[in-house]
Amino acid sequence: MPRCYLAGWVDPNTPAGQEPYVWVFNRGEKKCRKKAPSNLFTETDLYTLKLDTGEKNYAIEETLSNLESRYAAILQEKIKKHLPLTEEEYIYLCAFVSVMLQRTLRHRDNLERFIDELIGQTEALEKAHEIPPHESDRLKRFKQDGHKLGMMHSLPDITRLLTKMSIAFLCTEGRSKFVTSDDPCNLFNPDLQWQRMYGPGLAQKNVQLTLPLSPDIMLSMSWIPMRGYIWWSNEQVEEANRMVIGHCYSYFVSHSPKTRRHWFRRYPLDFFFILKILRHKAAESWHNLRMWYRYRHVRKR
């Protein structure tokens, strides 16, 4: 996770002479600990390429560092001052969001888990047919840098898609502040919340991408015409925090050790949403009952 990003959640009450810190919470827990942003969500040589000669190539890390510098300048000089972005700044912001979508341990672990399954299946086929392990060896080499190279390969395409979406900055106007996490980019599509077959995607009509930029501002990108700087109430901010915390991989981060009970609720305290849940559960129960009645004789056999 970029240091320039996490630095926005430094506790403003950090004692003088002490290294600035943020408050880190384990997923699902209310206990927290202090941690310096430079020591948080980091891993040695995570984006370093290892060449066949044994040398290390830092091209990806240098590219990401330059992008982070541009983003930090845009955040400080424009977004925090509630100023409109130029076309160039908008493209850099979209590129930063594209990286944040993929630059997570969750994304890397999911990819490596998938590659491990391919390696296992390939090795089984090679053993069954008594052929040299050329393909499984190729997959093992790909696994070493697959996440890094895949992120850079898809960066232009995802950035191009993001530039076509509407962009809004959701700003706090009360005491509530945004939190962030080790997987802060959240894709949510309300049309898919009642099923488990398909996940949200950027090209879906009703999908919304959110990314906390600071305790006071959250980025929102969607295909609906919502643009500019929009002020949110405390209730809206805390509901956004609930979703950020629910989407985190292992940790979430706040600028304060204080928590809100609403953060850890599974569902929002909204009458109409709870009514939708009850209707869905009732329909699901009725479907299961019909299937049981229809096939009850088959199961007895």
ChimeraX attribute file (.defattr): number of C-alpha atoms within 10 A of each C-alpha:
attribute: neighborCount
match mode: 1-to-1
recipient: residues
	/A:1	19
	/A:2	16
	/A:3	15
	/A:4	15
	/A:5	17
	/A:6	24
	/A:7	17
	/A:8	20
	/A:9	25
	/A:10	23
	/A:11	17
	/A:12	12
	/A:13	10
	/A:14	12
	/A:15	9
	/A:16	7
	/A:17	6
	/A:18	7
	/A:19	11
	/A:20	19
	/A:21	24
	/A:22	25
	/A:23	22
	/A:24	23
	/A:25	21
	/A:26	17
	/A:27	17
	/A:28	15
	/A:29	11
	/A:30	15
	/A:31	13
	/A:32	19
	/A:33	12
	/A:34	17
	/A:35	16
	/A:36	16
	/A:37	23
	/A:38	15
	/A:39	10
	/A:40	17
	/A:41	15
	/A:42	13
	/A:43	10
	/A:44	6
	/A:45	12
	/A:46	14
	/A:47	19
	/A:48	16
	/A:49	19
	/A:50	14
	/A:51	9
	/A:52	7
	/A:53	6
	/A:54	8
	/A:55	9
	/A:56	12
	/A:57	14
	/A:58	13
	/A:59	12
	/A:60	16
	/A:61	16
	/A:62	13
	/A:63	11
	/A:64	17
	/A:65	14
	/A:66	11
	/A:67	16
	/A:68	21
	/A:69	12
	/A:70	15
	/A:71	22
	/A:72	17
	/A:73	12
	/A:74	20
	/A:75	19
	/A:76	11
	/A:77	13
	/A:78	15
	/A:79	18
	/A:80	15
	/A:81	10
	/A:82	16
	/A:83	12
	/A:84	12
	/A:85	15
	/A:86	11
	/A:87	10
	/A:88	9
	/A:89	17
	/A:90	17
	/A:91	16
	/A:92	19
	/A:93	23
	/A:94	25
	/A:95	24
	/A:96	18
	/A:97	23
	/A:98	23
	/A:99	21
	/A:100	17
	/A:101	20
	/A:102	20
	/A:103	21
	/A:104	18
	/A:105	19
	/A:106	15
	/A:107	16
	/A:108	17
	/A:109	12
	/A:110	12
	/A:111	15
	/A:112	18
	/A:113	13
	/A:114	12
	/A:115	17
	/A:116	16
	/A:117	11
	/A:118	15
	/A:119	19
	/A:120	12
	/A:121	13
	/A:122	18
	/A:123	19
	/A:124	14
	/A:125	14
	/A:126	16
	/A:127	12
	/A:128	9
	/A:129	9
	/A:130	9
	/A:131	11
	/A:132	11
	/A:133	14
	/A:134	11
	/A:135	14
	/A:136	20
	/A:137	14
	/A:138	11
	/A:139	16
	/A:140	16
	/A:141	11
	/A:142	14
	/A:143	19
	/A:144	13
	/A:145	15
	/A:146	16
	/A:147	23
	/A:148	19
	/A:149	15
	/A:150	12
	/A:151	20
	/A:152	16
	/A:153	11
	/A:154	13
	/A:155	19
	/A:156	14
	/A:157	12
	/A:158	18
	/A:159	19
	/A:160	14
	/A:161	13
	/A:162	24
	/A:163	17
	/A:164	12
	/A:165	21
	/A:166	16
	/A:167	23
	/A:168	19
	/A:169	25
	/A:170	24
	/A:171	22
	/A:172	20
	/A:173	14
	/A:174	13
	/A:175	9
	/A:176	18
	/A:177	22
	/A:178	27
	/A:179	26
	/A:180	27
	/A:181	27
	/A:182	22
	/A:183	24
	/A:184	24
	/A:185	25
	/A:186	18
	/A:187	18
	/A:188	19
	/A:189	16
	/A:190	10
	/A:191	12
	/A:192	14
	/A:193	11
	/A:194	10
	/A:195	8
	/A:196	7
	/A:197	6
	/A:198	8
	/A:199	11
	/A:200	18
	/A:201	14
	/A:202	19
	/A:203	12
	/A:204	12
	/A:205	12
	/A:206	16
	/A:207	19
	/A:208	21
	/A:209	22
	/A:210	23
	/A:211	23
	/A:212	24
	/A:213	22
	/A:214	23
	/A:215	19
	/A:216	23
	/A:217	25
	/A:218	24
	/A:219	19
	/A:220	21
	/A:221	25
	/A:222	23
	/A:223	18
	/A:224	13
	/A:225	11
	/A:226	15
	/A:227	15
	/A:228	16
	/A:229	18
	/A:230	15
	/A:231	16
	/A:232	19
	/A:233	14
	/A:234	16
	/A:235	12
	/A:236	14
	/A:237	25
	/A:238	21
	/A:239	17
	/A:240	19
	/A:241	24
	/A:242	22
	/A:243	20
	/A:244	25
	/A:245	25
	/A:246	18
	/A:247	20
	/A:248	21
	/A:249	17
	/A:250	15
	/A:251	19
	/A:252	25
	/A:253	28
	/A:254	24
	/A:255	24
	/A:256	19
	/A:257	16
	/A:258	10
	/A:259	14
	/A:260	12
	/A:261	9
	/A:262	15
	/A:263	20
	/A:264	18
	/A:265	14
	/A:266	10
	/A:267	14
	/A:268	16
	/A:269	11
	/A:270	8
	/A:271	9
	/A:272	10
	/A:273	12
	/A:274	13
	/A:275	11
	/A:276	11
	/A:277	14
	/A:278	12
	/A:279	12
	/A:280	13
	/A:281	13
	/A:282	12
	/A:283	12
	/A:284	12
	/A:285	12
	/A:286	12
	/A:287	12
	/A:288	12
	/A:289	11
	/A:290	12
	/A:291	11
	/A:292	13
	/A:293	10
	/A:294	10
	/A:295	10
	/A:296	11
	/A:297	9
	/A:298	8
	/A:299	7
	/A:300	6
	/A:301	5
